[in-house]
């Protein structure tokens, strides 16, 4: 296949949601539509169950299984759709943030009763940083929820994005009648339907048509007419360019569990979502159509079997064609590698592939050569930007319980942090290791893996930090005075960058005020910009 055809055909995206909003259910329904799975429940079984929070072995097992669903590819309507799975569990949020660097657009799922929730805001912040195009799916319309206009206002206000409904609900909960497709001008009548794919769609080109009253009753028909008038008055017409710029998000309503409203979502997604887009490097922007192969690693998955310490590095292809058994340049290590078994994932199946194209994600078997953010090229030395570490939210000091195993502990914690399980900061005196994560669960996972995979026994003691901020400045004098004043709260990250461990928001604000020439970065993204 020619590169240009392959690029045009691909749609690589992620589904994001606050836990429980319906991400897994929606993913599964999309796979059913695409014919990639035959039965409901297939994706669900791979999910990290919320009830298992303290059972880390179970979680590790489930993480292992979820390798298979890290990327789910299927064909629909002539397009190859790559869904990149994002862990639902909030303690794995950083995994999700990084996966978002490898997608070209996202579908955000909102629970109509809960509206915008904490995780929704955080995930959208990451999308906004990169102007990722967003489609919003308001789910669970079969349940009582917030008024649709109130929800739209809340979305605009809290997510800092304009919205544009493309479908509109008629009633909700027990009185949910269906959705009206504003653009195609047809009515999709609701029926609880968990497995089948057919829907009852009636074309209503003019909402004044009395057929609308026959189908949903006078009251609902009247309400719909009024509401559509308001929508057309308040919201600008949908503009694809603005969607692609990440400025406006089209909104759909439906019920994932009932398989309702998914068809409209998927069909519109196919029509408007971007084909693979380019990425910035420290040298220049790379476009998918550039003939030479480039790609970056955004996720590393450890092998479950402790006897085999190999891992899978997930590579997003940005340009050119990736080929099996061809030598590629690992920029950070300045070494060439070839990959005899690059793996692709088609829903539940894994298979070795000979070639892959921009937008694709391939799994590379790795014996410890890769770190998140690594770039592969055909020889050129450059790094992709935009694969940042985010400031952790929970900090603990790592204490070695067995002095004879300090080497193993060191190796283990370095490898685990390369995988992105956590971040590590070194603090003086004594080169103490502060481990930072976004979730409590990670500490259990680390402790368990250090003992099981590296034979190193450790303990964590809580540290009362609020945020880790990377510091840069041109003003050496101010930096010296800051180091003098805050020495106790300064650390180095693994690459030797200076980090301020702030104990409270207040102290961070004070530092920003007192040292206006210092920049306090909340993500490590600046590293490439200052290189
Ligand atoms: P997540 O991945 O975002 O965490 O959410 P998930 O799909 O697991 O959905 C969370 C719960 O919401 C599930 O119920 C699911 O069945 C339900 N759900 C999803 N879509 C809809 C919908 O359109 N309407 C209604 N009423 N419920 C929906 P659960 O009780 O946690 O799991 P299960 O026992 O149903 O599998």
Boltz pocket constraint, residues with backbone or C-beta under 6 A from the ligand:
constraints:
  - pocket:
      binder: B
      contacts: [[A, 17], [A, 18], [A, 19], [A, 20], [A, 21], [A, 22], [A, 23], [A, 24], [A, 25], [A, 26], [A, 88], [A, 139], [A, 140], [A, 141], [A, 142], [A, 143], [A, 254], [A, 255], [A, 256], [A, 257], [A, 258]]
      max_distance: 6.0
